[in-house]
Amino acid sequence: MDAYGHVNNVVFLRYLEEARIDFLFRPEKDFKQGSVVARHEIDYKRQLVHRHHPVDVELWVTEIRAASFTLTYEVKDEDVVYVRASTVIVPFDFERQRPRRITAEEREFLQEYTDAKEEAVAA
């Protein structure tokens, strides 16, 4: 919470990070070869004031390229969206210190979560 009594913008980045880590590092589907955040874009729709019950973070894949993919999120309650955001993620080879291509297994995993939600939001 910041001086104005609402959740600070940096805290929203932490919410997105928690959702992203939970998504990408599931025991059965792990981006073990590594990845890095290349870009965040956040639209603040409504202020979120301090409270004792959690908000939901919905996450889905909106783009898969050869060497990057984009996750889109909504931080929300049932009918109120506080933040809509996206993150471009680049698979990364930490040993060689350079980006790498998405593996076939990673692509297959990501495709399971592509933008059915995006179509609903755009409508």
C-alpha positions as CSV (number, residue, x, y, z in Angstrom):
1,M,0.0,0.0,0.0
2,D,1.3,3.5,-0.8
3,A,0.7,6.9,0.9
4,Y,-2.6,7.2,-0.9
5,G,-4.0,4.0,0.6
6,H,-4.0,1.9,-2.6
7,V,-1.8,-0.9,-3.9
8,N,1.3,0.6,-5.4
9,N,2.1,0.1,-9.1
10,V,5.3,-1.9,-8.3
11,V,3.2,-4.3,-6.3
12,F,1.2,-5.1,-9.4
13,L,4.5,-6.2,-11.1
14,R,5.0,-8.6,-8.2
15,Y,1.5,-10.0,-8.7
16,L,2.3,-10.6,-12.4
17,E,5.6,-12.2,-11.5
18,E,4.0,-14.6,-9.1
19,A,1.4,-15.7,-11.7
20,R,4.1,-16.0,-14.4
21,I,6.4,-18.1,-12.3
22,D,3.5,-20.3,-11.2
23,F,2.6,-20.7,-14.9
24,L,6.1,-21.3,-16.4
25,F,7.6,-23.4,-13.7
26,R,5.0,-26.1,-13.1
27,P,6.6,-29.4,-12.2
28,E,5.3,-31.1,-15.3
29,K,6.1,-28.2,-17.7
30,D,9.2,-26.3,-16.9
31,F,11.2,-23.7,-18.8
32,K,14.3,-25.2,-17.4
33,Q,16.5,-23.8,-20.1
34,G,15.8,-20.3,-18.9
35,S,13.9,-17.2,-19.9
36,V,14.0,-13.4,-19.3
37,V,11.5,-10.6,-19.3
38,A,12.0,-8.3,-22.3
39,R,9.1,-6.0,-21.8
40,H,6.2,-5.2,-19.5
41,E,3.1,-3.1,-20.5
42,I,0.5,-2.3,-17.8
43,D,-2.8,-0.4,-18.0
44,Y,-4.1,0.6,-14.7
45,K,-7.9,0.5,-15.0
46,R,-9.0,1.1,-11.4
47,Q,-7.3,1.6,-8.1
48,L,-7.1,-1.3,-5.7
49,V,-7.3,-0.4,-2.1
50,H,-5.8,-2.4,0.7
51,R,-7.9,-5.3,1.9
52,H,-7.5,-8.7,3.5
53,H,-8.8,-10.9,0.7
54,P,-6.9,-11.8,-2.5
55,V,-7.5,-10.7,-6.1
56,D,-7.4,-13.1,-9.0
57,V,-4.7,-12.9,-11.7
58,E,-5.8,-14.5,-15.0
59,L,-3.0,-15.3,-17.5
60,W,-3.0,-16.5,-21.1
61,V,-0.7,-16.6,-24.1
62,T,-1.4,-14.0,-26.8
63,E,1.6,-14.5,-29.1
64,I,4.2,-17.2,-29.8
65,R,7.1,-16.3,-32.0
66,A,10.3,-18.2,-32.8
67,A,12.3,-16.7,-30.0
68,S,9.7,-14.9,-27.8
69,F,6.2,-15.1,-26.5
70,T,3.7,-12.8,-24.9
71,L,1.7,-13.4,-21.8
72,T,-1.4,-11.2,-21.1
73,Y,-2.9,-10.8,-17.6
74,E,-5.9,-9.3,-15.8
75,V,-5.7,-8.6,-12.1
76,K,-9.3,-8.6,-11.1
77,D,-12.2,-9.6,-8.9
78,E,-15.2,-11.3,-10.5
79,D,-16.4,-8.3,-12.4
80,V,-13.9,-5.6,-11.7
81,V,-10.6,-5.4,-13.7
82,Y,-7.9,-3.4,-11.8
83,V,-5.0,-4.0,-14.2
84,R,-4.6,-5.4,-17.7
85,A,-0.9,-6.1,-18.6
86,S,1.3,-8.0,-20.9
87,T,4.9,-9.3,-20.7
88,V,7.2,-10.3,-23.6
89,I,9.4,-13.2,-22.5
90,V,12.5,-14.3,-24.4
91,P,13.9,-17.8,-23.9
92,F,17.5,-17.4,-22.8
93,D,20.6,-19.5,-22.8
94,F,22.3,-18.5,-19.6
95,E,25.4,-20.5,-20.3
96,R,26.0,-18.7,-23.6
97,Q,24.4,-15.4,-22.4
98,R,22.2,-15.0,-25.4
99,P,18.5,-15.5,-26.5
100,R,17.5,-18.9,-27.8
101,R,14.6,-20.2,-29.8
102,I,11.5,-21.7,-28.2
103,T,11.7,-25.5,-28.1
104,A,9.0,-27.7,-29.6
105,E,8.0,-28.9,-26.2
106,E,7.7,-25.3,-24.9
107,R,5.7,-24.2,-28.0
108,E,3.3,-27.1,-27.5
109,F,2.8,-26.1,-23.8
110,L,2.3,-22.5,-24.6
111,Q,-0.3,-23.3,-27.4
112,E,-2.5,-24.9,-24.8
113,Y,-3.0,-21.4,-23.3
114,T,-3.4,-19.3,-26.4
115,D,-5.8,-16.5,-26.7
116,A,-9.4,-17.8,-26.4
117,K,-9.6,-15.3,-23.5
118,E,-8.2,-12.5,-25.8
119,E,-11.1,-13.1,-28.2
120,A,-13.6,-12.8,-25.4
121,V,-12.0,-9.6,-24.1
122,A,-11.8,-8.0,-27.5
123,A,-15.6,-8.6,-28.1
